[in-house]
Amino acid sequence: MSESSPPPSRHRRPARRSLLVASLAGMLVAAVAFPAGAWALGWWAPPRTTAGSTPSTGSAAATPARPPVPGATNTKPSATPSAAKNAKTAETRTGPCGRKRGTTPTTRITQVSLGSKVVGYGGEGDTEKLPMAIAATPGGGSWLAWLGTDGKVHLGKLGCDDKLTGKPTTFTGIDLQDVQADANGGVLLLTRKGTCHTGPLCGGESSPCNTMHMVRFDNAGRLVWERQVTNLTSGRGGYDDGARFVWWYQHHGRLAGDGSGNYAAYFGVAITVRNGNCVDIHQGDRMQVVTAAGKPAKNIDVGCSHSWTPRIVWDPRTKKFVTVCATDNGCRIAQPAPYRTVAKGTCDGTLFGGDLVLAKTKGYWTAWSQGGQVRLSNFSGRTVTTGVSSRHPHLVTYGNGRMLLTWQSGTSMRAQVHDSGTAAALGKQFTIAVKDHDYQAFKAYADGSAAYPAAGPSSGTIKIARVMPS
């Protein structure tokens, strides 16, 4: 039997395995039981952390710019021309890296030599391997992760100039999903090989049966702990009743952190359900929180189904992780567990969910596209048509009260700044001279900049595109 109404073909491989024909509503009734409590509404906070934890470094909690050098704000005339020049420089630089703040957005492209090879973009489908991801550190630098052709996930630290510092480390992993950072290091989200067992399946096949893991690393890039966020064990394989595993079908995911060491992963997952003497495999998504100590906390066992482009953000104002998905349950952009419609779409094979960011004072904006037209939708129910033609938009917080919308344009990317309160366009569109990838993400920095990892001119290089503060 096969799954009903699979997500758009642009965002998946052609069907080559038999899934389940049962209706989606029936699947959710049979396979999902949500516990009572606030988290079941998709809104809940992770466990409290002890005093002295690091403040949030997420996009909504930008750290103050470093203070200007003495004399920079002095209203008296400078004694010498050089003093005036120094004061002007201090006034136009921000954050611990002292990045120059312009009157309009400018871009800086830096080529990073990796010392190893990274996998290529391939067809950029949502069942294909993700080549790279970047994370902002509180000190203004970055962690750069990439999936090597050697079958390992590599991790390197970037300085303020977006170039590697020190020697990269490696971790076991067959697919990279995301990386996030905090004052003590960060967390990788990656996939590892698992076991299917025998089932038996009621029909067809759904291999492989892999596992998703959070991997905690310190500021030297060394392993601290690792935690599986699927549920396979030596006694439970992917084809055993109740399994939650990673397969070929729509499995990408994202991470969000609360700044105190607690992280949540939200990703596509396979769902195994007994059907008489055999098992069926469904597809949905799963959200799992892991504490700073590496212990699993509350989760959403199954949120959306079918699900693709799962996105997550930490909101320090409400102290909650917030999630959104694209789903063919009603063909919409939705919040899961229970379903709440963010924006109505259609099942024409073109529905795509972009990224999720905090709105200016409260609420959230998500970018999405339908029929090649990009929209911005607020969780309040308001949708803004941007006039941009693209199938795969990206969205990231860009300084205070603004957000940056980007999309593919030929062999480069185009970008537009929007107000994060009204979604009004601010200034003119501009070009970012790197190659887009449908499923990779920009990350916001506390100094008001945003950075994106992109393919370099060779398999041993990556380009970091940084939109400077403005």
C-alpha positions as CSV (number, residue, x, y, z in Angstrom):
1,M,0.0,0.0,0.0
2,S,1.1,3.6,-0.5
3,E,0.9,6.9,1.4
4,S,-1.9,9.2,0.2
5,S,-1.2,12.6,-1.3
6,P,2.6,12.8,-1.1
7,P,4.2,16.2,-0.9
8,P,5.1,18.1,-4.1
9,S,7.4,16.2,-6.5
10,R,9.8,19.2,-6.7
11,H,10.6,18.6,-3.0
12,R,10.9,14.8,-3.1
13,R,12.3,12.0,-5.1
14,P,9.9,10.2,-7.4
15,A,8.0,7.6,-5.5
16,R,10.0,4.4,-5.6
17,R,8.9,2.7,-2.5
18,S,5.4,1.6,-1.4
19,L,4.0,3.6,1.6
20,L,0.5,3.6,3.1
21,V,-2.9,4.3,1.5
22,A,-4.8,4.9,4.7
23,S,-6.2,8.4,5.0
24,L,-4.2,11.0,6.8
25,A,-6.9,11.5,9.4
26,G,-7.0,7.8,10.1
27,M,-3.3,7.7,10.4
28,L,-3.2,10.4,13.0
29,V,-5.9,8.7,15.0
30,A,-4.1,5.3,14.8
31,A,-0.6,6.4,15.2
32,V,-0.7,9.5,17.4
33,A,-1.9,10.2,20.9
34,F,-1.0,13.6,22.3
35,P,-0.7,14.0,26.0
36,A,-2.5,16.8,27.7
37,G,-0.8,19.9,28.9
38,A,0.4,23.2,27.4
39,W,3.1,21.5,25.3
40,A,0.4,19.6,23.3
41,L,-0.6,23.0,21.8
42,G,2.9,23.3,20.4
43,W,3.8,26.0,23.0
44,W,5.9,25.1,26.0
45,A,9.2,25.9,27.6
46,P,12.1,23.6,28.3
47,P,13.3,22.8,31.8
48,R,14.6,25.7,33.8
49,T,18.3,26.2,34.0
50,T,20.3,27.2,37.0
51,A,21.5,30.7,37.7
52,G,24.6,31.8,35.8
53,S,23.5,30.3,32.5
54,T,24.4,32.1,29.3
55,P,21.8,34.6,28.0
56,S,20.0,33.9,24.7
57,T,22.0,34.5,21.5
58,G,19.0,34.0,19.2
59,S,17.9,36.5,16.6
60,A,15.4,38.1,18.9
61,A,17.9,38.8,21.7
62,A,20.7,40.7,20.0
63,T,23.5,41.5,22.4
64,P,24.4,45.2,22.8
65,A,27.0,46.6,20.5
66,R,30.4,47.0,22.1
67,P,30.8,50.5,23.5
68,P,32.5,53.1,21.3
69,V,36.1,54.0,22.1
70,P,36.6,56.9,24.4
71,G,35.8,60.2,22.7
72,A,33.6,58.7,20.0
73,T,30.5,60.3,21.5
74,N,32.2,63.5,22.6
75,T,30.3,66.5,21.2
76,K,33.4,68.8,21.4
77,P,35.4,69.3,18.2
78,S,38.3,66.8,17.9
79,A,41.8,68.2,18.6
80,T,43.3,66.7,15.5
81,P,42.0,65.3,12.2
82,S,43.1,61.8,13.2
83,A,41.0,61.9,16.3
84,A,37.9,62.8,14.2
85,K,38.6,60.0,11.9
86,N,38.9,57.5,14.8
87,A,35.6,58.7,16.3
88,K,33.8,58.2,12.9
89,T,35.2,54.7,12.7
90,A,34.0,53.9,16.2
91,E,30.5,55.1,15.4
92,T,30.2,52.9,12.2
93,R,31.4,49.6,13.7
94,T,29.3,47.3,15.9
95,G,29.5,44.1,17.9
96,P,32.5,42.1,19.3
97,C,33.8,41.7,15.7
98,G,33.6,45.5,15.0
99,R,31.8,44.9,11.7
100,K,31.1,48.1,9.7
101,R,27.5,49.3,9.8
102,G,26.5,50.9,6.6
103,T,23.5,53.1,5.6
104,T,22.3,50.3,3.2
105,P,23.0,46.6,3.2
106,T,26.3,45.5,1.7
107,T,27.7,42.0,1.2
108,R,31.0,40.4,1.9
109,I,31.9,37.1,0.3
110,T,34.7,35.1,1.9
111,Q,36.2,31.9,0.4
112,V,37.1,29.3,3.0
113,S,39.6,26.5,2.2
114,L,38.5,23.4,4.1
115,G,41.4,21.0,3.9
116,S,38.9,18.3,2.9
117,K,36.1,17.8,0.4
118,V,32.4,18.6,0.8
119,V,29.6,16.9,-0.9
120,G,27.9,18.7,-3.8
121,Y,24.5,20.2,-4.1
122,G,23.1,17.4,-6.2
123,G,19.5,18.1,-7.2
124,E,18.8,20.1,-3.9
125,G,15.8,17.8,-3.1
126,D,14.5,17.4,0.4
127,T,15.5,13.7,0.4
128,E,19.1,14.5,-0.6
129,K,22.1,15.2,1.6
130,L,22.6,18.7,2.9
131,P,26.2,19.9,2.2
132,M,26.7,22.6,4.9
133,A,25.4,24.7,7.7
134,I,26.6,27.7,9.8
135,A,25.9,29.0,13.3
136,A,26.5,32.4,15.0
137,T,28.6,32.5,18.2
138,P,28.1,35.1,20.9
139,G,31.6,36.4,20.2
140,G,30.7,37.3,16.6
141,G,32.4,34.4,14.9
142,S,30.8,31.2,13.6
143,W,30.8,27.4,13.6
144,L,30.8,26.0,10.1
145,A,29.7,22.4,9.6
146,W,29.9,20.4,6.3
147,L,29.3,16.9,5.1
148,G,32.5,15.4,3.8
149,T,32.9,13.0,0.9
150,D,34.6,10.8,3.4
151,G,31.2,10.0,5.1
152,K,31.9,12.2,8.1
153,V,30.5,15.5,9.4
154,H,33.2,18.1,9.7
155,L,33.2,21.1,12.1
156,G,35.4,24.2,12.0
157,K,35.5,27.5,13.8
158,L,35.4,30.8,11.8
159,G,36.9,34.0,13.1
160,C,35.5,37.5,12.6
161,D,36.9,37.5,9.1
162,D,34.9,34.3,8.3
163,K,38.0,32.2,7.8
164,L,38.9,29.0,9.6
165,T,40.8,29.2,12.8
166,G,42.5,26.1,14.2
167,K,41.9,22.5,13.0
168,P,38.5,21.2,12.2
169,T,37.1,18.1,14.0
170,T,35.0,15.3,12.7
171,F,31.9,13.3,13.9
172,T,30.3,10.1,12.7
173,G,27.3,11.0,10.4
174,I,25.9,10.2,7.0
175,D,23.9,13.4,6.7
176,L,24.1,16.9,8.1
177,Q,21.0,18.8,9.2
178,D,21.9,21.9,11.2
179,V,24.3,23.5,13.7
180,Q,23.6,26.0,16.4
181,A,26.0,27.6,18.9
182,D,26.2,29.2,22.4
183,A,28.9,30.5,24.7
184,N,30.1,27.0,25.6
185,G,30.2,25.5,22.1
186,G,27.2,24.2,20.3
187,V,25.1,21.4,18.9
188,L,25.0,19.5,15.6
189,L,22.0,17.8,14.2
190,L,23.0,14.8,12.1
191,T,21.9,11.4,10.8
192,R,23.6,8.0,11.5
193,K,23.0,4.5,10.3
194,G,20.3,2.4,12.0
195,T,18.7,-1.0,11.8
196,C,15.3,-1.9,10.2
197,H,14.7,-5.5,11.6
198,T,12.2,-7.6,9.8
199,G,8.7,-6.1,10.4
200,P,7.3,-7.6,8.3
201,L,6.1,-4.8,6.2
202,C,2.5,-5.0,5.0
203,G,3.8,-4.1,1.5
204,G,6.7,-2.5,-0.3
205,E,9.8,-1.3,1.4
206,S,10.9,1.9,3.1
207,S,14.6,1.5,3.8
208,P,16.9,2.7,5.1
209,C,16.2,2.9,8.8
210,N,18.5,5.6,10.2
211,T,18.7,7.6,13.4
212,M,18.8,11.3,14.1
213,H,21.2,12.7,16.8
214,M,22.1,15.9,18.6
215,V,25.8,16.1,19.2
216,R,27.0,18.5,21.8
217,F,30.5,20.0,21.3
218,D,32.7,22.4,23.4
219,N,34.5,25.5,22.2
220,A,37.4,23.4,20.9
221,G,34.9,21.4,18.8
222,R,35.3,18.3,20.9
223,L,32.5,15.9,21.8
224,V,30.7,16.6,25.1
225,W,27.6,14.3,24.7
226,E,25.4,12.9,22.1
227,R,21.7,12.0,22.2
228,Q,19.5,10.2,19.8
229,V,16.2,12.1,19.1
230,T,14.6,9.2,17.2
231,N,13.9,6.1,19.2
232,L,15.6,3.1,17.7
233,T,17.4,0.7,20.1
234,S,19.1,-2.7,19.9
235,G,15.6,-4.2,20.5
236,R,13.6,-1.8,18.3
237,G,14.4,-1.4,14.7
238,G,12.7,0.8,12.1
239,Y,10.2,-2.0,11.1
240,D,9.1,-2.6,14.7
241,D,5.8,-1.2,16.0
242,G,6.2,2.3,17.5
243,A,9.5,3.1,15.9
244,R,10.4,6.6,14.9
245,F,13.3,6.7,12.5
246,V,14.9,8.5,9.6
247,W,14.4,7.2,6.0
248,W,14.9,8.3,2.4
249,Y,11.6,10.2,2.4
250,Q,11.5,13.8,3.6
251,H,13.7,13.8,6.7
252,H,15.4,17.2,6.9
253,G,15.4,19.1,10.2
254,R,16.4,22.2,12.1
255,L,17.7,23.1,15.5
256,A,16.8,26.0,17.9
257,G,18.4,26.8,21.3
258,D,17.3,28.8,24.3
259,G,20.8,30.3,25.0
260,S,21.0,28.3,28.2
261,G,22.2,25.1,26.7
262,N,18.7,23.5,26.0
263,Y,18.1,22.7,22.3
264,A,15.1,21.4,20.3
265,A,15.3,19.5,17.1
266,Y,12.3,19.5,14.6
267,F,12.6,17.1,11.7
268,G,10.8,14.8,9.3
269,V,10.4,11.3,10.6
270,A,9.1,7.8,9.7
271,I,6.3,6.4,11.9
272,T,5.8,2.6,12.2
273,V,2.3,1.4,13.1
274,R,1.2,-2.3,13.4
275,N,-1.5,-3.4,11.0
276,G,-2.5,-6.9,12.0
277,N,0.4,-9.3,11.4
278,C,2.5,-6.7,9.6
279,V,3.5,-3.0,10.0
280,D,2.9,0.1,7.8
281,I,5.2,3.1,7.6
282,H,3.8,6.6,7.8
283,Q,5.5,10.0,7.4
284,G,5.3,13.0,9.6
285,D,7.5,15.1,11.9
286,R,8.9,15.0,15.4
287,M,10.1,17.7,17.8
288,Q,12.4,16.7,20.7
289,V,14.0,18.9,23.3
290,V,17.3,17.9,24.9
291,T,18.6,19.6,28.1
292,A,22.0,21.1,28.6
293,A,23.0,17.9,30.4
294,G,22.0,15.8,27.3
295,K,18.8,14.4,28.7
296,P,15.6,14.2,26.6
297,A,12.8,16.5,27.7
298,K,9.3,17.0,26.4
299,N,8.6,16.3,22.7
300,I,5.9,16.3,20.0
301,D,5.9,12.7,18.9
302,V,4.1,13.5,15.7
303,G,3.1,17.0,14.7
304,C,2.3,17.4,11.0
305,S,1.7,14.6,8.5
306,H,2.6,14.5,5.8
307,S,5.3,17.1,6.7
308,W,8.0,18.9,4.8
309,T,10.2,22.0,5.6
310,P,9.8,21.8,9.4
311,R,11.0,25.0,11.0
312,I,11.6,26.0,14.6
313,V,12.5,29.1,16.6
314,W,13.1,29.9,20.3
315,D,11.0,32.9,21.5
316,P,12.7,34.4,24.6
317,R,9.7,36.7,25.1
318,T,7.4,33.7,25.9
319,K,10.2,31.2,26.7
320,K,8.9,28.7,24.3
321,F,10.0,26.8,21.2
322,V,7.6,27.5,18.3
323,T,7.3,25.3,15.2
324,V,5.7,25.5,11.7
325,C,5.5,23.0,8.8
326,A,4.2,22.6,5.3
327,T,1.7,19.8,5.1
328,D,-0.8,18.2,2.7
329,N,-3.2,18.0,5.7
330,G,-5.4,20.8,4.3
331,C,-2.5,21.8,2.0
332,R,-1.3,24.7,4.2
333,I,1.5,26.2,6.3
334,A,0.5,25.1,9.8
335,Q,1.5,25.0,13.4
336,P,1.4,21.4,14.7
337,A,-0.1,19.5,17.6
338,P,-2.9,20.4,17.2
339,Y,-3.1,21.8,13.7
340,R,-3.6,25.6,13.4
341,T,-3.5,27.2,10.0
342,V,-0.9,29.9,9.4
343,A,-1.6,30.3,5.7
344,K,-3.9,28.4,3.3
345,G,-2.3,26.8,0.2
346,T,-3.3,24.3,-2.4
347,C,-2.2,20.8,-3.3
348,D,-0.8,21.7,-6.7
349,G,2.7,20.3,-6.0
350,T,4.4,23.7,-5.4
351,L,3.8,24.5,-1.7
352,F,7.1,25.2,0.0
353,G,7.8,26.5,3.5
354,G,10.7,28.9,4.0
355,D,12.0,30.0,7.4
356,L,10.5,31.2,10.7
357,V,11.5,34.4,12.6
358,L,10.2,36.5,15.4
359,A,8.0,39.4,14.6
360,K,9.0,42.9,16.0
361,T,7.0,42.9,19.2
362,K,5.1,39.6,19.4
363,G,4.2,36.8,17.1
364,Y,6.1,35.3,14.1
365,W,6.6,35.6,10.4
366,T,7.3,32.7,8.0
367,A,8.2,32.9,4.3
368,W,6.6,30.5,1.9
369,S,5.8,30.1,-1.7
370,Q,3.0,28.7,-3.9
371,G,3.0,28.6,-7.6
372,G,6.4,30.3,-7.6
373,Q,5.2,33.4,-5.8
374,V,6.7,34.3,-2.4
375,R,4.5,35.3,0.6
376,L,5.2,36.4,4.1
377,S,2.6,35.2,6.6
378,N,2.2,36.2,10.2
379,F,0.7,33.8,12.8
380,S,-2.0,36.3,13.4
381,G,-3.5,35.3,10.0
382,R,-2.1,38.2,7.9
383,T,-0.4,37.3,4.6
384,V,1.7,39.7,2.5
385,T,2.4,39.1,-1.2
386,T,6.0,40.2,-1.8
387,G,6.0,40.3,-5.6
388,V,9.0,38.0,-5.7
389,S,8.9,35.1,-8.1
390,S,10.7,32.1,-6.5
391,R,10.0,28.5,-5.5
392,H,12.3,28.4,-2.4
393,P,12.5,31.6,-0.2
394,H,14.7,32.0,2.9
395,L,14.0,34.4,5.8
396,V,16.3,35.5,8.7
397,T,16.2,38.2,11.4
398,Y,18.4,41.2,10.3
399,G,19.1,43.5,13.1
400,N,16.5,45.1,15.3
401,G,13.0,45.2,13.9
402,R,13.9,43.9,10.4
403,M,14.1,40.6,8.5
404,L,15.9,39.7,5.4
405,L,14.1,37.7,2.6
406,T,16.4,36.0,0.1
407,W,15.8,33.8,-3.0
408,Q,17.6,32.3,-6.0
409,S,18.2,34.5,-9.0
410,G,20.1,32.7,-11.7
411,T,23.5,31.7,-10.4
412,S,23.3,34.2,-7.5
413,M,20.8,35.2,-4.9
414,R,18.6,38.3,-4.5
415,A,17.6,39.9,-1.2
416,Q,15.1,42.4,0.2
417,V,15.0,43.8,3.8
418,H,11.5,43.9,5.3
419,D,10.1,45.5,8.5
420,S,9.4,42.7,11.0
421,G,6.4,44.4,12.3
422,T,4.5,45.3,9.1
423,A,6.5,43.2,6.5
424,A,6.8,46.4,4.5
425,A,9.8,46.3,2.1
426,L,12.7,48.6,3.2
427,G,15.0,50.0,0.6
428,K,16.0,48.3,-2.7
429,Q,16.6,44.7,-3.6
430,F,20.3,43.7,-3.9
431,T,22.4,40.8,-5.1
432,I,24.3,38.2,-3.0
433,A,26.9,36.7,-5.3
434,V,26.8,33.1,-4.2
435,K,24.8,30.0,-5.3
436,D,21.5,29.3,-3.5
437,H,20.6,26.0,-2.0
438,D,16.9,25.2,-1.5
439,Y,17.2,23.8,2.0
440,Q,20.2,25.6,3.6
441,A,19.7,28.6,5.9
442,F,20.9,32.0,6.7
443,K,21.8,32.6,10.4
444,A,21.4,35.9,12.3
445,Y,24.2,37.5,14.3
446,A,23.9,39.7,17.3
447,D,25.7,42.6,15.6
448,G,22.9,42.8,13.0
449,S,24.6,40.9,10.2
450,A,23.5,37.6,8.7
451,A,25.6,34.8,7.1
452,Y,25.0,32.0,4.7
453,P,27.3,29.1,3.6
454,A,27.4,28.3,-0.1
455,A,29.3,26.2,-2.6
456,G,32.8,27.3,-3.4
457,P,34.6,27.1,-6.8
458,S,35.9,23.6,-5.8
459,S,34.9,20.7,-3.7
460,G,37.5,21.8,-1.1
461,T,36.0,25.3,-0.5
462,I,32.9,27.0,0.8
463,K,31.9,30.6,0.4
464,I,30.5,32.5,3.3
465,A,28.1,35.2,2.2
466,R,27.7,37.9,4.9
467,V,25.2,40.7,4.7
468,M,26.8,43.4,6.8
469,P,24.9,45.4,9.4
470,S,23.0,48.4,8.3
